[in-house]
Amino acid sequence: MTTPPDPRPASQRIADDLRAAIDSGDIAPGERLPTTRQLVARYGVTAETVRQAVLRLKSAGVVTSRQGGGVYAREQLPLKRLGIQRYDKAKWRDRGEVAFIADRVVSGREYNRNDQTQVVSRLPASRAVAAGLGVPEGTEVVSRARLVKEAGVPTHTLTSYYKVQHVEGTRLEDPTPGPAGKGGGFGVFLELGLEPHQMTEELYARMPTPAESAELELPAGEPVMVLHRTTYTADGTVIEYAVGVHSASRFSWEYNFLIPDSAAGDSHAQ
């Protein structure tokens, strides 16, 4: 039986083969890919076709070029983004580990508190922010827009919105780089008698806007993971509504929880 011709362009076929080798570990993280000359000989194509294949891989964020020549499989493994363990009170209340630092610690990665920078402003609440905070649309709120980097490379943004009466004059209005003191924003609320008690997170994927691509320095074609987070006190008061935009290739999302049994009244999760 005759094998039908491969409908893919040659550059796509080469890129797919190399991507499969990277994903399987045949080309290890940090290992150099075959040279252009080797790929030309292997596939019987031109150097330009190989160049297009490599561009496809760079756009997908799986390879990088190094000074001095050569293309290498991306060496940096994704950061673990913990589930609810990243909000463990013992971390931020007792050890001062805000959520992004907790992720670095569990990932075995170095961190600098100045990896987080922010712009703080007051603005009228949009429809989404108003709904999140439970205030009328147009109400003045405090916006704390953070950009977080690892080794100089942006990983995500997180913009928190607060009610003015909750945070006016607190460290959450201070734009100094780094978390807002020990325990970050949650530590501030603890001091105010508004201890964070419950949280809702919603996640979805989409393609980035041009502004997001530029700010996160995303390769062409990379999607983002969008996080909507609402934080409550024990009596149900909303103290924060936040929107995060994460580079999809720079995180793995990890959840570890007990399987609930609502009939037994067991709703514990980790």
N, C-alpha and C positions, 0 to 999 in steps of 0.2 A: 504494500500500500504506500503510495507516494505521500510524503509529509507535505502539507500545504505550506506555502511560503509564509514567513513571519511578516505580518503586516506592519510591525513597528519600524520606525526609522532606525537606521543603524546606530545613531547616537543614543537613542532611547534604549536599544537592546544592550549596548555596552554599559550604559549607566545602570540598567536593571541588574545586569550580571555582577557588576562591582558592588552594587548596594546589597545584593543577596550575599555576597562574600563577606561584606562587613557585618551584616545582621547575623550571620551564622558564626562569626568569629574566625572564619578562614583568613580574613584580614583583621588583625587585632587592633584595638584602640591604640593610636599613635604609630601604627605601622605604615610604611610608605606603600602607596599603590604602585602597580606596574608602571614603567615609564611610557611616555608617548610612543617611543620606538617599539617597545614590546607589544603594546596594544595594537599598533598599526600592523605588525606582523601577525598577531594572533587573529585579528578580525578581517584582515585584508581591506582596510579602509584608509582614508587619508588622515593626515595629522589634524586637519581641521575638524573632521568628524570626531576624533578623539577629544579635541578641545571642547566641542559642543557637549560631549558626554560628561566631561569633568565639570563644565558649567552647570549642568543639570544637578550633579551631586552637590556642588557648592550651594546652589539655590535651595536645595533640600536641607542644608545645614549638616550634612554628614561627613564632609571632608573639608580640610583647610590647606592652604598653601603656606609654605615656610620660606623664610628668607634663605637664599642660597639654592633654592630650587626644590622641586618635588611636591607631590600632593600626598597628604596623609589622612588616614581615618581620624575623625575627631576623637581626641583623647579624653576630654572632660566628660565624665558620666553625669547624667542628670542629677540635680539635687533632689533629695527626698523631700516632698512636702507632706508632713504628717497630717493625719486626720485630727481628731479632737485632742490627741496627746500634745499637739503644739500649743494648746491653750491651758495645759495643766497649771493650776494655780501655784504649785510648788516651783514651777519654772520661773514665772514672771514675778510672783509675789515674794518668794524667798531667795531666788538666785539672780533675779534681774534679767532672765533670758526672755526677751520678747520673741514673738513667734518666728520671725525670720532667722534669729540666732538659734532657736531650738532646732530649726530645720538644718542649719549648718552643722550643729553639734552632732546630730544623729547621722548626718552624711559624712562625718569625719573630715569636714572642710574648715579651712581657716575663715575667720570673719573679723571685720573691723566695724566698730559701731558707726563709723562715718561712711560705711557702705550705703547707709540710708541718708538721703537728703530730702528736703521737703519745701514746699511753698505753701504758706498759710494765708488764707484770705477769708473775707466775709462776702457772701453773695446771696441772692434770692434763691430759695429752694425751687428746683425744677419739679415737674410733676412726679418723677420717679423718686427724687430725694424726699419730697414732701410726704409721699406715701410711705417711704421707708421709715422716716422719723415720726410719722403721725402728726404732722403739722400742716397748716394750710399752705397751698402752693404760693410761692412768692415770699414766704417768711424768711427773714434773714437768718442764715445759718453760718457756722464756721466750717470751712473746708481745709483739710490738711492733706495735701497731695504729695505722696512720697514716691520717690524713685529709688529702687534698690538695685545695687550692682554686686557682682562677685568678680574680684580681680579686675575691676574696671569695666566689666561687661554687664550691661543691664539684664536683669532677670525678670523684673516685674514692676508694675506700678500698683499703688494702693492709695485710693483717696477716701478718707473717712470724713463723714459729715456729722456735725454735732449741733445740738441746741445751744444757742448763745448763753442762756442762763445756766447751763451746766459747766461750760468750760471757760467763760470769760475771765481773763486774768490768770489762767493756769498755764502750766508748761505746754499744754496742747496748742497754745497760740504762739509758742516760741519756734521760729523757723531754723534754729541752730541745727546743723547736721547731727544725725544720730537719733535714737529713741528719746522720748520725752522723760528722761530720768530713769531711775530704777523701775523696772516693770513696765516702762512705756506708758501708753495711754491707759491701759488697764490699771496700772499702779496709781495714776492720777485719780481715776474714778474710785479706787479703793480709799484713797485719802479723803475724797469728798463724801464718803458714806454712800456711794452708788456702786457697790461691788458688783462686777460682772458675774452673772449667775447662769445665764442660758444664752444660746446662740443658734441662729439659723443660717446655713450656708446653701446657696444655690450655685451650680456650676453649669456652664455650657461652652461649647466651642464655636468659633466663627473666624472669618478672615479679618485681619486687622484693618483699621483705617490707615490712610497714608501717614497721618500724624503719629499713630501708634507704632507703625513700622519704623519710622525715623527715630522716635524716642527709645525704642527697645533694640534698635539696630538689628532688625530681623532680616534673615535672608529671604529672597523672593519666594513667594509661595508658602511661607510658614504660617500656620494658623495661630491663634491665641486661645487660651482658656480664660474665660471671664468668670469672676467670682462676685456674687452679691452676698454680703454678710450683714446680719442684723444682730445686735447685742442688747440683752435685757438684764435688768436687775431681778432679784427674786420676786418682787411684786409686779413684774411685767412692764416696768418703765423702760422705754427704748432710750439707750444712751449713745448708740452709734449705729449709723448706716454706712456701709463701706462698699466700694466697687474696686475690684482688683483686675488687672489685665496682665496675664502671665505668658511669657514665651513658651509655646508648647514643647519645644525640644529641650528646654533647660530644666524641666521638672518631671519627676515621676510622683504620682499621687498615691499615698499609702494610707489605707484605713484598716484598723485592727479593732474589732468589736465583738462583744458577746452577742450571740444570736438571741434576740428577744423572744419571750413567750408572753404575749399580752394576757393570755388566759390565766397565767400565774402571777400577773402583776410585775413581771420582770421586763424593764425597759432600759437596762444598763447598756452602755456602749463605751468603747475606748477609742 
